[in-house]
Amino acid sequence: MDDTTKYLIHADVIASGVVERSDVVGAIFGQTEGLLGDELDLRSLQQSSKVGRIDVEIDSAGGETHGTVTIATSLDKVETATLAAALETLTRIGPCRADLEVTNIEDVRAAKRREVIERAQELFVEAFDETTSSSQQILEEVRQQVRVADITEYEGLPAGPRVEESDAVIVVEGRADVLTLLEYGVKNAIAVEGTDVPQEVADLSAERTTTVFLDGDRGGDLILKEFSQLGDVDYVTFAPNGQSVEDLSREEVFEALREKVPYNVVEGASAPRSAVAATDGSASPAPPSGSSSAQEPVGEGPPTTIDPELTREGADGAECTPQEEAATTEAADAGKQTEDRDDADESEPQTIHGHVHEVVGNGLVRLLDDDFGVVEEGAVSEAFELLDRSDATANALVLDAPLEQRLLDLAAQRGVRQVVSTSLGEFTKRPTSVRIRTADELVDESA
């Protein structure tokens, strides 16, 4: 019966005298006999195993008997409720007056479902939480082993595996910085391991295009000054003020590499970090002491060796590296750009700020070349078509409208390095080869 039980009828019974369990069972059978017909006769139901045994628990005290009655059934809901109502017709038990009241009809299957749910929750917490934690530990161990396996030594100094073969190297302060760059796919970094620059690194810088990537503190300034006396520095970049290279995110590392500047731009500056910060891809670089001001240099920086598997951006898996971004050229090139622009129309802006001032608010879009001359101009509503049909290579795109994903994708395909718009839309992916800013951000940076 236990296997087929659907419902349990629970009832309380009270008798005015002392009675036994057998008296209660006998009274139930006797007073319900023939009440509901042959199909619901309690004895017939027991014989056909549709009703289980009648369990009675009683206790006598003070001349009265109190107890509970439980009956298991495999009947349907209607038949079970009818049988329960019939039990309440009991008025006597033996010689004593009695009263039986049904208190509850329990759905056994619902109780089993609750047990299943509770047990499933326990199993989920015990089994799967352990598995998840273990998997995370395994993945972290694998990542750590890969990073450690990738790091090598060059003349006894911590270095990436591509330092010996690469045409360009990135000089950082310590082993942790090399590991951080390795994690982000940059494999041509070498550490000087302190402020005492090794002669091996100085000699290496004479043979390779060298970018010095240092912490944003006074220690970074001191290392740069010493390195410039011993080695050959081509480009300089710093972590944000107060931060170390090892603490930077992937985006911050690539941003810093994109914003590197030629060393001769900051040479002689009392605060090299401030000079580097003043030289970005949108404004004229801060000239060294005693030199004349120059227009913004734009060009290609040294190549950076990147692991393709670690440089995929977005769902499309396109590879992108820091050298694909706008960088700066030699200061001598800046002087030549200034001379070339003297021949241009005096009314044409000479900086991206000037173009932004003329475009924003006037419903225009402009494509600019490396010297910030106008390549194409038109109504902002035709921005996509203007860029799509242009045969010239544009360095920058300025538009008086929000930047949308469709136009951003096309700009990346056409080699545009900078985009300035009134605001930014929602992007599902952002190409790292394009620097994106709003007009307000550009004004704030130049302030």
Beta strands, then each sheet from edge to edge (+ up, - down):
strand 1: 7-15
strand 2: 51-61
strand 3: 64-73
strand 4: 92-93
strand 5: 96-107
strand 6: 152-154
strand 7: 157-159
strand 8: 168-172
strand 9: 189-191
strand 10: 209-214
strand 11: 235-238
strand 12: 261-262
strand 13: 312-313
strand 14: 318-319
strand 15: 364-368
strand 16: 374-379
strand 17: 396-399
strand 18: 402-403
strand 19: 418-421
strand 20: 423-424
strand 21: 435-438
sheet 1: 2+ 3- 1+ 5- 4+
sheet 2: 6+ 7-
sheet 3: 9+ 8+ 10+ 11+ 12-
sheet 4: 13+ 14-
sheet 5: 16+ 15- 17+ 19+ 21+
sheet 6: 18+ 20+
end
